[in-house]
Amino acid sequence: MSELIIREMENGEEFAEWFSDLTLREEQETGDGVHLEERFLVLSNEIGDWIGGLRYSMRGGVAHILDIAVTPEERHLGHGHLLVSAFETR
């Protein structure tokens, strides 16, 4: 048996995609909710510029907020609350 190595994933590696495919196949074969699917809610202005967003995960029908961000110049205007409200509605 060869030597096993555990390390942090480097930027640019395709491990996350490979791992996602692996867990999705496992979920399809067993019916167990093991696949973690990342999704995004995007907040943009009237001309389509991104001003913030929310990243969340779905696993087995349960959603978890992972990150929320708003550009510095658009903060303290209630945008974060709008994103969380939209997340809860979905």
Phi and psi in radians as a Rosetta constraint file:
Dihedral C 1 N 2 CA 2 C 2 CIRCULARHARMONIC -1.362 0.35
Dihedral N 2 CA 2 C 2 N 3 CIRCULARHARMONIC 2.890 0.35
Dihedral C 2 N 3 CA 3 C 3 CIRCULARHARMONIC -1.220 0.35
Dihedral N 3 CA 3 C 3 N 4 CIRCULARHARMONIC 2.363 0.35
Dihedral C 3 N 4 CA 4 C 4 CIRCULARHARMONIC -1.714 0.35
Dihedral N 4 CA 4 C 4 N 5 CIRCULARHARMONIC 2.487 0.35
Dihedral C 4 N 5 CA 5 C 5 CIRCULARHARMONIC -2.271 0.35
Dihedral N 5 CA 5 C 5 N 6 CIRCULARHARMONIC 2.328 0.35
Dihedral C 5 N 6 CA 6 C 6 CIRCULARHARMONIC -2.001 0.35
Dihedral N 6 CA 6 C 6 N 7 CIRCULARHARMONIC 2.281 0.35
Dihedral C 6 N 7 CA 7 C 7 CIRCULARHARMONIC -2.666 0.35
Dihedral N 7 CA 7 C 7 N 8 CIRCULARHARMONIC 2.888 0.35
Dihedral C 7 N 8 CA 8 C 8 CIRCULARHARMONIC -1.253 0.35
Dihedral N 8 CA 8 C 8 N 9 CIRCULARHARMONIC 2.512 0.35
Dihedral C 8 N 9 CA 9 C 9 CIRCULARHARMONIC -1.218 0.35
Dihedral N 9 CA 9 C 9 N 10 CIRCULARHARMONIC 2.374 0.35
Dihedral C 9 N 10 CA 10 C 10 CIRCULARHARMONIC -1.468 0.35
Dihedral N 10 CA 10 C 10 N 11 CIRCULARHARMONIC 2.707 0.35
Dihedral C 10 N 11 CA 11 C 11 CIRCULARHARMONIC -1.067 0.35
Dihedral N 11 CA 11 C 11 N 12 CIRCULARHARMONIC 2.434 0.35
Dihedral C 11 N 12 CA 12 C 12 CIRCULARHARMONIC 1.562 0.35
Dihedral N 12 CA 12 C 12 N 13 CIRCULARHARMONIC -0.207 0.35
Dihedral C 12 N 13 CA 13 C 13 CIRCULARHARMONIC -1.282 0.35
Dihedral N 13 CA 13 C 13 N 14 CIRCULARHARMONIC 2.629 0.35
Dihedral C 13 N 14 CA 14 C 14 CIRCULARHARMONIC -1.689 0.35
Dihedral N 14 CA 14 C 14 N 15 CIRCULARHARMONIC 0.342 0.35
Dihedral C 14 N 15 CA 15 C 15 CIRCULARHARMONIC -1.069 0.35
Dihedral N 15 CA 15 C 15 N 16 CIRCULARHARMONIC -0.737 0.35
Dihedral C 15 N 16 CA 16 C 16 CIRCULARHARMONIC -1.029 0.35
Dihedral N 16 CA 16 C 16 N 17 CIRCULARHARMONIC -0.726 0.35
Dihedral C 16 N 17 CA 17 C 17 CIRCULARHARMONIC -1.159 0.35
Dihedral N 17 CA 17 C 17 N 18 CIRCULARHARMONIC -0.769 0.35
Dihedral C 17 N 18 CA 18 C 18 CIRCULARHARMONIC -1.055 0.35
Dihedral N 18 CA 18 C 18 N 19 CIRCULARHARMONIC -0.788 0.35
Dihedral C 18 N 19 CA 19 C 19 CIRCULARHARMONIC -1.138 0.35
Dihedral N 19 CA 19 C 19 N 20 CIRCULARHARMONIC -0.714 0.35
Dihedral C 19 N 20 CA 20 C 20 CIRCULARHARMONIC -1.072 0.35
Dihedral N 20 CA 20 C 20 N 21 CIRCULARHARMONIC -0.767 0.35
Dihedral C 20 N 21 CA 21 C 21 CIRCULARHARMONIC -1.085 0.35
Dihedral N 21 CA 21 C 21 N 22 CIRCULARHARMONIC -0.732 0.35
Dihedral C 21 N 22 CA 22 C 22 CIRCULARHARMONIC -1.071 0.35
Dihedral N 22 CA 22 C 22 N 23 CIRCULARHARMONIC -0.822 0.35
Dihedral C 22 N 23 CA 23 C 23 CIRCULARHARMONIC -1.242 0.35
Dihedral N 23 CA 23 C 23 N 24 CIRCULARHARMONIC -0.571 0.35
Dihedral C 23 N 24 CA 24 C 24 CIRCULARHARMONIC -1.135 0.35
Dihedral N 24 CA 24 C 24 N 25 CIRCULARHARMONIC -0.748 0.35
Dihedral C 24 N 25 CA 25 C 25 CIRCULARHARMONIC -1.081 0.35
Dihedral N 25 CA 25 C 25 N 26 CIRCULARHARMONIC -0.730 0.35
Dihedral C 25 N 26 CA 26 C 26 CIRCULARHARMONIC -1.064 0.35
Dihedral N 26 CA 26 C 26 N 27 CIRCULARHARMONIC -0.750 0.35
Dihedral C 26 N 27 CA 27 C 27 CIRCULARHARMONIC -1.124 0.35
Dihedral N 27 CA 27 C 27 N 28 CIRCULARHARMONIC -0.733 0.35
Dihedral C 27 N 28 CA 28 C 28 CIRCULARHARMONIC -1.152 0.35
Dihedral N 28 CA 28 C 28 N 29 CIRCULARHARMONIC -0.646 0.35
Dihedral C 28 N 29 CA 29 C 29 CIRCULARHARMONIC -1.311 0.35
Dihedral N 29 CA 29 C 29 N 30 CIRCULARHARMONIC -0.658 0.35
Dihedral C 29 N 30 CA 30 C 30 CIRCULARHARMONIC -1.802 0.35
Dihedral N 30 CA 30 C 30 N 31 CIRCULARHARMONIC -0.379 0.35
Dihedral C 30 N 31 CA 31 C 31 CIRCULARHARMONIC 1.436 0.35
Dihedral N 31 CA 31 C 31 N 32 CIRCULARHARMONIC -0.057 0.35
Dihedral C 31 N 32 CA 32 C 32 CIRCULARHARMONIC -1.395 0.35
Dihedral N 32 CA 32 C 32 N 33 CIRCULARHARMONIC 2.482 0.35
Dihedral C 32 N 33 CA 33 C 33 CIRCULARHARMONIC -1.398 0.35
Dihedral N 33 CA 33 C 33 N 34 CIRCULARHARMONIC 1.405 0.35
Dihedral C 33 N 34 CA 34 C 34 CIRCULARHARMONIC -1.888 0.35
Dihedral N 34 CA 34 C 34 N 35 CIRCULARHARMONIC -0.354 0.35
Dihedral C 34 N 35 CA 35 C 35 CIRCULARHARMONIC -1.341 0.35
Dihedral N 35 CA 35 C 35 N 36 CIRCULARHARMONIC 2.231 0.35
Dihedral C 35 N 36 CA 36 C 36 CIRCULARHARMONIC -1.730 0.35
Dihedral N 36 CA 36 C 36 N 37 CIRCULARHARMONIC 2.015 0.35
Dihedral C 36 N 37 CA 37 C 37 CIRCULARHARMONIC -1.880 0.35
Dihedral N 37 CA 37 C 37 N 38 CIRCULARHARMONIC 2.126 0.35
Dihedral C 37 N 38 CA 38 C 38 CIRCULARHARMONIC -1.539 0.35
Dihedral N 38 CA 38 C 38 N 39 CIRCULARHARMONIC 2.430 0.35
Dihedral C 38 N 39 CA 39 C 39 CIRCULARHARMONIC -2.360 0.35
Dihedral N 39 CA 39 C 39 N 40 CIRCULARHARMONIC 2.880 0.35
Dihedral C 39 N 40 CA 40 C 40 CIRCULARHARMONIC -2.360 0.35
Dihedral N 40 CA 40 C 40 N 41 CIRCULARHARMONIC 2.498 0.35
Dihedral C 40 N 41 CA 41 C 41 CIRCULARHARMONIC -1.905 0.35
Dihedral N 41 CA 41 C 41 N 42 CIRCULARHARMONIC 2.240 0.35
Dihedral C 41 N 42 CA 42 C 42 CIRCULARHARMONIC -1.906 0.35
Dihedral N 42 CA 42 C 42 N 43 CIRCULARHARMONIC 2.321 0.35
Dihedral C 42 N 43 CA 43 C 43 CIRCULARHARMONIC -1.886 0.35
Dihedral N 43 CA 43 C 43 N 44 CIRCULARHARMONIC 2.120 0.35
Dihedral C 43 N 44 CA 44 C 44 CIRCULARHARMONIC -2.327 0.35
Dihedral N 44 CA 44 C 44 N 45 CIRCULARHARMONIC 2.803 0.35
Dihedral C 44 N 45 CA 45 C 45 CIRCULARHARMONIC -1.516 0.35
Dihedral N 45 CA 45 C 45 N 46 CIRCULARHARMONIC -3.057 0.35
Dihedral C 45 N 46 CA 46 C 46 CIRCULARHARMONIC -1.131 0.35
Dihedral N 46 CA 46 C 46 N 47 CIRCULARHARMONIC -0.360 0.35
Dihedral C 46 N 47 CA 47 C 47 CIRCULARHARMONIC -1.746 0.35
Dihedral N 47 CA 47 C 47 N 48 CIRCULARHARMONIC 0.085 0.35
Dihedral C 47 N 48 CA 48 C 48 CIRCULARHARMONIC 1.631 0.35
Dihedral N 48 CA 48 C 48 N 49 CIRCULARHARMONIC 0.063 0.35
Dihedral C 48 N 49 CA 49 C 49 CIRCULARHARMONIC -1.260 0.35
Dihedral N 49 CA 49 C 49 N 50 CIRCULARHARMONIC 2.370 0.35
Dihedral C 49 N 50 CA 50 C 50 CIRCULARHARMONIC -1.271 0.35
Dihedral N 50 CA 50 C 50 N 51 CIRCULARHARMONIC 2.293 0.35
Dihedral C 50 N 51 CA 51 C 51 CIRCULARHARMONIC -2.132 0.35
Dihedral N 51 CA 51 C 51 N 52 CIRCULARHARMONIC -0.113 0.35
Dihedral C 51 N 52 CA 52 C 52 CIRCULARHARMONIC 3.084 0.35
Dihedral N 52 CA 52 C 52 N 53 CIRCULARHARMONIC -3.120 0.35
Dihedral C 52 N 53 CA 53 C 53 CIRCULARHARMONIC -3.109 0.35
Dihedral N 53 CA 53 C 53 N 54 CIRCULARHARMONIC 3.022 0.35
Dihedral C 53 N 54 CA 54 C 54 CIRCULARHARMONIC -2.379 0.35
Dihedral N 54 CA 54 C 54 N 55 CIRCULARHARMONIC 2.261 0.35
Dihedral C 54 N 55 CA 55 C 55 CIRCULARHARMONIC -1.877 0.35
Dihedral N 55 CA 55 C 55 N 56 CIRCULARHARMONIC 2.278 0.35
Dihedral C 55 N 56 CA 56 C 56 CIRCULARHARMONIC -2.432 0.35
Dihedral N 56 CA 56 C 56 N 57 CIRCULARHARMONIC 2.859 0.35
Dihedral C 56 N 57 CA 57 C 57 CIRCULARHARMONIC -2.040 0.35
Dihedral N 57 CA 57 C 57 N 58 CIRCULARHARMONIC 2.650 0.35
Dihedral C 57 N 58 CA 58 C 58 CIRCULARHARMONIC -2.153 0.35
Dihedral N 58 CA 58 C 58 N 59 CIRCULARHARMONIC 2.303 0.35
Dihedral C 58 N 59 CA 59 C 59 CIRCULARHARMONIC -2.568 0.35
Dihedral N 59 CA 59 C 59 N 60 CIRCULARHARMONIC 2.096 0.35
Dihedral C 59 N 60 CA 60 C 60 CIRCULARHARMONIC 1.017 0.35
Dihedral N 60 CA 60 C 60 N 61 CIRCULARHARMONIC 0.584 0.35
Dihedral C 60 N 61 CA 61 C 61 CIRCULARHARMONIC 1.451 0.35
Dihedral N 61 CA 61 C 61 N 62 CIRCULARHARMONIC 0.049 0.35
Dihedral C 61 N 62 CA 62 C 62 CIRCULARHARMONIC -1.897 0.35
Dihedral N 62 CA 62 C 62 N 63 CIRCULARHARMONIC 2.279 0.35
Dihedral C 62 N 63 CA 63 C 63 CIRCULARHARMONIC -1.839 0.35
Dihedral N 63 CA 63 C 63 N 64 CIRCULARHARMONIC 2.470 0.35
Dihedral C 63 N 64 CA 64 C 64 CIRCULARHARMONIC -2.321 0.35
Dihedral N 64 CA 64 C 64 N 65 CIRCULARHARMONIC 2.275 0.35
Dihedral C 64 N 65 CA 65 C 65 CIRCULARHARMONIC -1.276 0.35
Dihedral N 65 CA 65 C 65 N 66 CIRCULARHARMONIC 2.263 0.35
Dihedral C 65 N 66 CA 66 C 66 CIRCULARHARMONIC -1.787 0.35
Dihedral N 66 CA 66 C 66 N 67 CIRCULARHARMONIC -0.776 0.35
Dihedral C 66 N 67 CA 67 C 67 CIRCULARHARMONIC -2.593 0.35
Dihedral N 67 CA 67 C 67 N 68 CIRCULARHARMONIC 2.640 0.35
Dihedral C 67 N 68 CA 68 C 68 CIRCULARHARMONIC -2.455 0.35
Dihedral N 68 CA 68 C 68 N 69 CIRCULARHARMONIC 2.385 0.35
Dihedral C 68 N 69 CA 69 C 69 CIRCULARHARMONIC -2.590 0.35
Dihedral N 69 CA 69 C 69 N 70 CIRCULARHARMONIC 2.549 0.35
Dihedral C 69 N 70 CA 70 C 70 CIRCULARHARMONIC -2.376 0.35
Dihedral N 70 CA 70 C 70 N 71 CIRCULARHARMONIC 2.450 0.35
Dihedral C 70 N 71 CA 71 C 71 CIRCULARHARMONIC -1.023 0.35
Dihedral N 71 CA 71 C 71 N 72 CIRCULARHARMONIC 2.582 0.35
Dihedral C 71 N 72 CA 72 C 72 CIRCULARHARMONIC -0.944 0.35
Dihedral N 72 CA 72 C 72 N 73 CIRCULARHARMONIC -0.692 0.35
Dihedral C 72 N 73 CA 73 C 73 CIRCULARHARMONIC -1.281 0.35
Dihedral N 73 CA 73 C 73 N 74 CIRCULARHARMONIC -0.211 0.35
Dihedral C 73 N 74 CA 74 C 74 CIRCULARHARMONIC -1.907 0.35
Dihedral N 74 CA 74 C 74 N 75 CIRCULARHARMONIC 0.131 0.35
Dihedral C 74 N 75 CA 75 C 75 CIRCULARHARMONIC -1.340 0.35
Dihedral N 75 CA 75 C 75 N 76 CIRCULARHARMONIC 2.792 0.35
Dihedral C 75 N 76 CA 76 C 76 CIRCULARHARMONIC 1.154 0.35
Dihedral N 76 CA 76 C 76 N 77 CIRCULARHARMONIC 0.486 0.35
Dihedral C 76 N 77 CA 77 C 77 CIRCULARHARMONIC -2.051 0.35
Dihedral N 77 CA 77 C 77 N 78 CIRCULARHARMONIC 0.129 0.35
Dihedral C 77 N 78 CA 78 C 78 CIRCULARHARMONIC 1.566 0.35
Dihedral N 78 CA 78 C 78 N 79 CIRCULARHARMONIC 0.100 0.35
Dihedral C 78 N 79 CA 79 C 79 CIRCULARHARMONIC -1.131 0.35
Dihedral N 79 CA 79 C 79 N 80 CIRCULARHARMONIC -0.667 0.35
Dihedral C 79 N 80 CA 80 C 80 CIRCULARHARMONIC -1.073 0.35
Dihedral N 80 CA 80 C 80 N 81 CIRCULARHARMONIC -0.712 0.35
Dihedral C 80 N 81 CA 81 C 81 CIRCULARHARMONIC -1.124 0.35
Dihedral N 81 CA 81 C 81 N 82 CIRCULARHARMONIC -0.677 0.35
Dihedral C 81 N 82 CA 82 C 82 CIRCULARHARMONIC -1.102 0.35
Dihedral N 82 CA 82 C 82 N 83 CIRCULARHARMONIC -0.719 0.35
Dihedral C 82 N 83 CA 83 C 83 CIRCULARHARMONIC -1.124 0.35
Dihedral N 83 CA 83 C 83 N 84 CIRCULARHARMONIC -0.786 0.35
Dihedral C 83 N 84 CA 84 C 84 CIRCULARHARMONIC -1.129 0.35
Dihedral N 84 CA 84 C 84 N 85 CIRCULARHARMONIC -0.698 0.35
Dihedral C 84 N 85 CA 85 C 85 CIRCULARHARMONIC -1.099 0.35
Dihedral N 85 CA 85 C 85 N 86 CIRCULARHARMONIC -0.748 0.35
Dihedral C 85 N 86 CA 86 C 86 CIRCULARHARMONIC -1.105 0.35
Dihedral N 86 CA 86 C 86 N 87 CIRCULARHARMONIC -0.687 0.35
Dihedral C 86 N 87 CA 87 C 87 CIRCULARHARMONIC -1.063 0.35
Dihedral N 87 CA 87 C 87 N 88 CIRCULARHARMONIC -0.829 0.35
Dihedral C 87 N 88 CA 88 C 88 CIRCULARHARMONIC -1.104 0.35
Dihedral N 88 CA 88 C 88 N 89 CIRCULARHARMONIC -0.626 0.35
Dihedral C 88 N 89 CA 89 C 89 CIRCULARHARMONIC -1.143 0.35
Dihedral N 89 CA 89 C 89 N 90 CIRCULARHARMONIC -0.678 0.35
